[in-house]
């Protein structure tokens, strides 16, 4: 969802609740990303400072230093970066910084989870066919399970 920085926070809260989304991207008239307001911003900057959502503008609580991706970026690199830097929403922009889409960690997990399982099955099958010991399979399975749990718990 896209809103201007002059909009009141109450409008963003209503939209986020109605659409069950965790953020709104703040853009200028040309749809260039200027900021983002997330549930975390609402909690820390609005509620934490006892500000009124009906009189506070998005520009007052938005995160202005927004990490953005390009459509041709490597997805797994962004998933790793989002996890390491503790942010969950990633606007995707074109060459001129105009918003194309926004991805969340949930989007990345749903996209990468089937690929991870498929890759693991292929590697496990190769290991079994080559007569290798089952220990690498068990270690791989534990690593995959650990990664999945980390991704799931970080999403909450």
C-alpha positions in Angstrom: 0.0 0.0 0.0 1.3 3.5 -0.9 0.5 6.7 0.9 1.9 10.3 0.9 4.0 11.5 3.9 1.4 14.2 4.6 -1.3 11.6 5.4 -2.4 11.1 9.0 -1.3 8.0 10.8 -4.9 7.0 11.5 -5.4 6.5 7.8 -2.4 4.1 7.6 -3.6 2.2 10.7 -7.0 1.7 9.2 -5.7 0.5 5.9 -3.1 -1.8 7.5 -5.8 -3.4 9.8 -8.4 -3.7 7.0 -5.9 -5.3 4.5 -4.0 -7.3 7.2 -0.7 -5.9 6.2 2.3 -4.9 8.3 3.5 -1.7 6.5 2.7 1.1 4.2 5.3 2.6 1.8 5.5 6.4 1.7 6.2 7.8 -1.8 6.2 11.1 -3.5 4.0 12.0 -6.5 6.3 10.1 -8.9 6.0 7.0 -6.7 9.7 7.3 -5.5 10.1 5.7 -2.1 10.6 8.3 0.6 9.9 6.1 3.7 8.0 3.2 5.2 5.8 2.9 8.2 5.7 -0.5 9.8 3.9 -1.9 12.8 7.2 -1.4 14.7 7.2 2.3 13.8 3.6 2.6 15.1 4.6 0.9 18.4 7.9 2.7 19.0 7.4 6.1 17.5 3.7 6.7 17.8 2.6 4.9 20.9 6.0 5.0 22.6 6.0 8.8 22.3 2.3 9.1 23.2 1.4 10.7 19.9 -2.1 11.0 18.6 -2.8 9.0 15.4 -5.4 11.5 14.3 -3.1 14.5 14.3 0.3 12.9 13.6 1.5 12.8 10.0 3.2 9.7 8.5 6.3 11.9 7.9 6.7 12.2 11.7 7.0 8.5 12.4 8.2 6.9 9.1 11.5 5.2 8.7 13.3 7.4 6.1 16.3 5.2 5.4 14.6 2.5 3.6 16.4 -0.5 2.2 15.1 -1.1 -1.4 15.7 -4.0 -3.8 15.6 -4.2 -7.6 13.6 -6.8 -9.5 16.7 -8.6 -10.7 18.4 -8.9 -7.3 19.1 -12.3 -5.8 16.2 -13.2 -3.5 18.2 -15.3 -1.1 20.7 -12.4 -0.5 17.8 -10.2 0.5 16.3 -12.8 2.8 19.6 -13.1 4.6 20.0 -9.4 4.8 16.5 -8.9 6.2 17.1 -11.5 8.8 20.5 -10.2 9.8 19.4 -6.6 10.0 16.0 -7.3 11.5 13.6 -5.7 9.0 10.6 -7.5 7.5 9.5 -5.3 4.6 11.4 -4.6 1.4 10.2 -2.2 -1.3 11.2 -3.2 -4.8 12.0 -0.2 -7.1 12.9 0.4 -10.7 16.0 2.2 -11.9 14.6 5.6 -11.0 13.6 4.5 -7.5 9.9 4.2 -8.2 8.0 1.6 -6.3 7.1 -1.6 -8.2 6.2 -3.9 -5.4 6.8 -4.6 -1.7 7.9 -8.0 -0.3 7.8 -9.2 3.2 9.7 -11.9 5.0 6.6 -14.1 4.7 6.7 -13.7 0.9 10.3 -14.8 0.9 9.7 -17.8 3.1 6.8 -19.0 1.0 8.8 -18.5 -2.1 12.0 -20.1 -0.9 10.6 -22.9 1.2 9.6 -25.2 -1.7 12.9 -24.5 -3.4 14.8 -25.5 -0.3 12.9 -28.7 0.1 13.3 -29.6 -3.6 17.1 -28.9 -3.4 17.4 -31.0 -0.3 15.5 -33.9 -1.8 17.7 -33.8 -4.9 20.9 -33.8 -2.8 19.6 -36.5 -0.5 18.8 -38.7 -3.5 22.2 -38.2 -5.0 23.8 -39.1 -1.7 21.8 -42.3 -1.4 22.5 -43.3 -5.0 26.2 -42.8 -4.6 26.3 -45.1 -1.6 27.4 -42.4 0.8 26.8 -42.8 4.5 23.5 -41.4 6.0 25.4 -39.1 8.3 25.6 -36.2 5.8 21.8 -36.6 5.1 21.1 -36.3 8.8 23.3 -33.3 9.2 21.7 -31.7 6.2 18.2 -32.4 7.5 19.1 -30.8 10.9 20.6 -27.8 9.2 17.5 -27.4 7.0 15.2 -27.8 10.0 17.2 -25.2 12.0 17.1 -22.7 9.1 13.3 -23.2 8.7 12.8 -22.6 12.5 15.0 -19.5 12.5 13.0 -18.1 9.5 9.7 -18.9 11.1 10.5 -17.5 14.5 12.1 -14.3 13.0 8.8 -13.7 11.1 7.0 -13.4 14.4 
